[in-house]
Amino acid sequence: MSGMSAYFLRRLMLVPITFLAITFMVYAILRVVPGGPIEQAETAMKMAAMRGEGGGGASGGVVSEGDLQLDAKGLEELEEYYALDRPILVGYLQWLGLWQRSFKTRLPASTMEKHGEAFKPLKELFAKQRERETELDEYIVPKKHVVFRGRLYRTLSDEEVEKLKADEKSFYNRAEALRGGGYGKLDELLAFLETKGHTYANGKYCAVLTEPELAEDKEYAAKALGLISAIRAAGEKREQIAAEHGFEINEVGLIYKVEKRLSGIVQLDFGRSYTHNEPVLGLIGSKMEISIQFGLIGYLLTWLVCVPLGVYKAIKHHSFFDSASSFVVFLGYSMPGFVVCMLLLVGVAVNVDWLPLGGYKPDNIEQLDYLQAFLGRIRHMMIPIIGYMIGSFATMTILMKNSLLENLGADYVRTAFAKGLPEKRVIFVHALRNSLIPITAGIGHAVGILFAGSFLIEKVCNIPGMGLMGYEAVVQRDYPIILATLVIGVVIRLFGNILSDIIWAMIDPRIRFGAST
């Protein structure tokens, strides 16, 4: 195997290792940072309740603290939905598609009617469990008792809470801090309270009923504990029967078919966006198409303008044109692309109305013929493309100029002039090819930039591209979009770097990666 082949083989072998390291690090960080989807659900629910969006009742919009809390079942459902109920490594492998995950499919009524005998035991057990739960609630609620994990608790009065605050100040302060953490801290709060025989339900602190307290009313205790045992037994039996047939029945009696399969990045399943409620892959595809249009056209135009300009500046080195053009390109380089877009929007879109204010296509493009639609797209794309070009304009122009000047002073160029070759032939045939090496070697890196888009330019020009969507996903903690963008970006950049090396080796025969010196 040649040195070049061995080098690129090593580079390719490093791709999956680098990919796994980057994606796992970001996935782990997203799992532990505050402000995740559960916390956002809590905030949204609180805001909705404060505005009275849940259907105002006689309370006139007054919301109690208990109304803003999520019970244990609700928290469990949210954690399962967002894959936060599993260890980070397991969740990461499931996200990759290398670890099976459970998928639930609700069975239609027609299926249950067709196989009525098979579902009859499940329905009967569920009905029995609900009947016992209703009976238990009616029995214990008048005494302000609650059930948590099979144990009876009594709701603490305000006086008892104040006494708890005075006697167990550090314990109470810790509980209050956890309670203020919202849904994400509920499990930790309940586990912490349980160490002292307490729990938290319906917005109130509760204490477990002790043996002496239960002995005060043996008949009540026996019936309540008996109902709790019956509910638990019915639930366990129901779950056992459902599991034997590959089904699952939830708390409201809906029956689901449960199957385990691999589904993740490897299977091209990037999940659904929390905010857009659409498959992430299709969403990214539509946005990427827009960003690539602007990025690719801007990059090609940069080449078409900067390479000839750099060549001419090198030929006219130290001339007035060289100095004046350097001033212009560096003036543009000193201004961010989005600022240039803002100035152009004000100058040629607002003041003189030559170009549209934003967007990437005419609003009525479906009603236009081909030529009108094409011209309309050009008018919409002019300002954003200038913004994309302006950043690399000076860099590529000066790089082209300096590279050509360096090669014009090389021995092989002087030899060509000494042989009497025409100046144009020496410059454009001999010197130009080697002068393009520093620029062409960066083509692979530019691929990642084309994919990513520019958030600020897209924001200013009202373009729904990748940059804007990625920023909004970070702000809204839309993890599927963040991770999918990361995956595609990492893959493109990793292979883009290899592409840069290949291009470099192809255009410069002196470059031989991995060759012994």
N, C-alpha and C positions, 0 to 999 in steps of 0.2 A: 504494500500500500504506500502510495507516495505521501510526501510530507503534507501537501495541500489537502489530500483526501482525509488523512488522519486528523488534521486540524479541524476541518469542517465536521467530521464525525464527532469529535470531542465537543464542539460547539452545540451540535444537535442534541447530544446526550445531556448537556447542561440545561437545555430548555425546560424539560419537565421538572427538574429539581428546582430551578429558579421560579418556575410558575407556582409550584406547590408552596414554596417558602413565602412568596409574596402574598398569594391569596389566603393562606392560612393566617398570616400575621394580620391582614386587614379584617378577615372574618372574625378573629378572636377579639380584635379591638372593638368592632361593631357590636359584639355580644355584651361587652362589659361597660361601654360608655353610657352615661345617663341620657335620658331623653329619647329612649327607643319607642317602638310602636305601642307598647302597653302604656307607657307614660303619656304618649300623645292621645291615646284613646281615652285615658282618664281626663286629660285636659279638655278634650272635645266634649265629653259627656258633661263635665262641670259647666262649660260655657253654654251648652245647649240647655241645661237645667236652669241656669241663671237667667237665660233669656225666655224661659218658659216654653221651649220648643217641644217638650214632650207631651203637650196637650194640657193646658192650664186647668187646674181644678179649683175647688173652693178655697184653697189656700191662698189664692191671689198671687201666685208666683213665689211664695216663700218656700225655700228649699232647705230641708233639714240636712244635717251632716250625713245621716245614714243613707239619704237618697243619693249621695255622691260617692258611695263606697261600692266596691265590686266584691261580691261574695266569692267564696272559695271555688265554687263550680264555674262561675264566670271567668275567674282568673285562669283556671285550668284550661278552659276552652281557648282563651286567647293565647296562652303559652303554647298550646298544641298547634294552633293555627300558624303562629309565627315561629315555630320550631325552637322555642326557648325553653322547653321542658326536658331537653336532653343535654348531656355533657357537650362541651364545645367540640371535642374531637369527633364524637359521634355525629353531631349536627353538621360539622364540616364535611365529613365523609358522605353523609346523606345529601348534602348540597352538591357535592361533586358527582354524585351518582354511583358511588362505590360501596354504599351501605343501603340495604333495603329499608324502605319506609312504608308505613301503612297508609292506604288510601281507602276512604269511605265513599260508597256510592249509595245514595238513598234509594231504597226499593220502591218502585211505583205501586200504587194500590192494586193495579191489575195483576201484578205478580203475587201479591199477598192473597188476593182472592182466588187465584188459580191454585195456589198451594196452601189453602187455608188450614189444613190439618197440621202442617209443619210449623205454622206460626201461632197456632192456637195456644200452646203452653206458654210462649213468650207473652202473649197478650194477657193471659190469665194471671201470670205472675206479676206483670206490670200493674194490672188493675188491683191486685191484692196489695201490692206495695204502696200504690197511691192511696188506697183506702186506709191503710194503716198510718200513712204519713198525715193524712187529713185528720184522722182520729187523734193522733199524737199532738198535732198542733192545737186542736180544740181543747185538749186536755191540759197542756202545759202553758199555753199563752196567758190564761188568766193569772197564773202565778208568776208571770214574767220570767219564765224559764226558757232556755234554748238548748239544743242538742248540737254537740260538736264532737266528731270522731267517736260516736257511741257513748258519750258521757253527758250527764245532765249538768247544766250551768244555770246559775241564777244571775239576773242582771243587777249590777251594783247600783245603789242609789247615789245621788250626788254627794251626800254626806260621806258615804263609804269611799268614794273616789277621792274626796278631799283628805280623808284619813290616810288613804293609801299614799297620796302625794306627800303627806307630812311624814309618815313612818318609813316609807320606802322611796325616798326622794330620787336617788340615783336610778332605781328600777323604773319609776314612773317617767323620769325625764328621758330615759332610753326608749321606753315604749312610745312616748309622744314623738320622739324624733323619727322612729320607724313608721309610725302612723302618718306622719307628714310626708313620708316618701312615696305615698300613693300605692298603686297596684304592684309596682316592681318590688316593694318592700313588704307586701302583705304576708308572704310565706315566712319571712324572717321574723315579722312581728308576732305571728301566731306561735311560731316555735319558741320565741323568747318568752311570751306570756305563759306558755304551757309549762315552762320550768317552775313557775310559781303557782300552778293550778289555776291560771286565768286564761281567758280568751277574749276575742273582740268580735262582736256581732251586732248588726243593725245600728252601728254608730255608737255602741255602748260597750264599756268594759264589763266582763262577766267573770264570776268565780265558780269553780266546780263545787257541786254539792258534796259535802263531807258525809261520812258515815253517820255521825250524830244528827246531822240535818235530815238525812234520809230516814233515820229511825223515828223522827218526830211524827211522820205520817207514812207508816209502813204500807198502807193500802195504796196510797198515791204513788209511792216509790216503786212498789211491785208492778203496778199497772204500766207506769211510764217506762220502766226498764224492760218490761215484757214486750211492749210495743216496739221499743228500739231494737230488741233482739229479733223480733219478727220481721221488721223492715230490713235489717241486715241480712237475715237468712233468705228472704225473698229476692233481694238484690243479688246475692251471691249465686243463688240457684238460677236466676234469670241470666246472669252473665255466663254461667257455666254452659247452659243449654245453647245460648247464642253462639258462644265460642266454638262449640262442637260442630255447628253447622256453618261456621265462617261468617256469622252475623254479629252485629253489635246494636244494642238498643240504648238510646240516650235517655235523659231524665224526663223528657216529655213523651216518650213512647214511640219515637220515630225509629224505624229499623233500617240499618245500613248493612250493605255487603262490604266486608273488610277483606282486602287483598294486599299482600306485600310484594313490592317489586322495586327494581332499581329505577330511579328517575332523578336526573340531575344534570349537571353541566355536560357530562360525558354523553348523555342521551339528548343533548341540545334542549333540555327543559330548564329554562332560566326562571321559571315561576311566573307569578302574576304581580303586576305593580299594585302596591297598596293604594296609591293615590289615583291612578288612572283606571284601575280595575281591568287591565288588558294584559295579554301575554307580553312579557318583557321583550322577547326576541323580535316579535313583530313591531313593537313600539320603537325599539332601537333601530331596526331596519329602516323605518320611515324617517326617523330623525337623522340617521347617518347619511341617508341619500342626499338630504338637503345640505348637510355640512360638507360632504365630499364634493358636491357641485361647486360650492364657493371656494373651498380649499384647493381643489385640483385646478380649477380655472385660474385662480390667483397664482398658484405655484408655476403653472405653465407660462402665464404672462410675465411673471418675474424672470423666468429664464429667457424668454424672447426679448425682453427689454434690457435686462442687466448684463447678459453676456456680450451683445454687440456694444453696449455703452462702455463696459469695462475694457473691451478690446480697443475701442476708439480713444478712450482716456489714456491707455497705455501708449498708443501710437503718438498721441498729442500731449505727452507728459510735459508738465510745467507750462503748458500753454494757458491762454485765458479761458478756453473752453474747459480744460481740466479743472482749473480752480473754481470756475462758476458752477460746473456740474457737481463738484464735490460739496460746495456750499449747499446746493439744493438737496442733494441726497442725504446729507447729514442733518439738514433741517428737518426733513421728513423722518429720519431715524430718531430724532430727539422727541418726536411727538408720538404717543401711543396710538395704535390703530383706531381705537374706539373714539379718541378725541378728534382724529381726522374725520371719522364718519359723522360725528356731531357737527363739526364745522361745515362739512359738505351738505348735511341735511338742512342746516339753517341757511346756508348760502344759496344752494341751487334747488332746494326742495320747498323751502318756506318762502323765501324772499322773491324768487323769480319763477318758481313752480315749473322748473324744467324736468325734474325727476320726482318720482313718488317718495312719500315720507317714510315708507318702510315696507316690510313684507318681502317675499321672494318671488311672487308671481302676481299678475293682475287678479282681482277678485272675480271678474267675469271671464276668466280664461276659457271656460267651457263654451261660451258663446262666440269666441273669436275664431277666425280662420287661422290656418297654420302660420302664415307670415305675421299677422297681427300678434298672435300669441308669442311667437319667437321674439319679435321686437319688444313686446311688453316685458318678457322675462329679462331681456338685456337691460332695459331701463331700470328694473327693480334690482338687478344684480350689480350695477356699476359702482355704487357707493360702498356696499360691503366688500366687494373685491378689492377696491382701492385700499380699504382698511386692512385686508388680509395681506396685500402686497407691501405696504409701506414699511412694515417691520423688517423684512428681509431684503428690502430694496438696496439699502446702503451696504449691508453686509456682503451680499453677493456681488455687487458692482465693484467694490474696493478689493474684494478677494480675487475677482477675475483680473482686475488691473494689476495688482501686485504679483499675482502668479505669472501673468504674461511677461511683466517686466523682468522677473527673475529668470524666466526661460530665455528671454531675448539676450540676456547676458551670458548664457551658457556657452560652453565650448562648441557644441554641435551646431548651434545657430551661427556663431561666428564663422565656423567652417563652411556652412552653407552659403553665407554671404561671400566668403572668399572664393568659392567656386563660381561665383557670378550668377547665382540663382536670383530670380526676381524677388523683390521685397514681399509682395503679396503671397507668393508661394512659400517663402520661408516662414512668414507669420502664420498663415492659415493652414498650411499643410504640416509643417514641422513643429512649430512652437505651440500652436493652439491646442493640439491634442493633449500634450503634457500639462498645459495650463488648466485644462478642465478637470484634472484629477481631483484637486481638493474640493471642487464643487460637486462633481458626480458621486464622490464617496459619501456624500450626505443625503443621497436620494432615499436610502433605506430609512434613515431617521425621520425624513419628512413624511413618510407614510403615516406614522403615528400622529403627527400634527394634523394631517388631513382628516384623520378619523375623529380626533378630539373636538375640533371646532374651537371657536373662541366665544366664551360666555359674554364678555363685555360687548363685542361687536354684535353678537346676536341679540343681546338685550337692547342696545341702542337702535338697531335697525329692525327690531321686531321680527326676528327670524326664528322659527321654532326648530332649532337644530340641536345637535348633541351637546354643545357647551351649555346652553340654557337648560336643557333637560337634566343634565348632570348636576348643575348647581341646585336646581329645584329639588332634585332627589336627595341631595345632602341636607338641605334645609328641612325637608319634610321627613327625613329619616326613612326614605323609601329604599329599604335594604336590597330588594331584588334588583332594582335598577342600578344601585351603587355597585353591587357585586358583579352584575352582568357587564357593566361598563368597564369595571376593573379587569375582568377576564378577557374581554375582547381587546382592550388596550394593551394588556401585558403580552398577549399572544402576538399582536401586530408589532409591538416594539421589539420583542425578542427575535422574531424572524426578520424584522426590518434591519436589525443590527447585522445579522448574518448576510442579508442581501447587500448591505453596504460593503462588507468585506469581499463578497463575490464580485461586485461591480469594480471595486478597487483593483482586485487581482486581474480582472479581464482587461481593463484599459491601461494598466501599467505592468508591462512584462517583468519589471524589476521586482515587483511584489510577489513573494512566494511564502505564504503563511506556513509555518511549521518546518520550513526547509532549514537544514543545518547550515551554519555560516562557515 
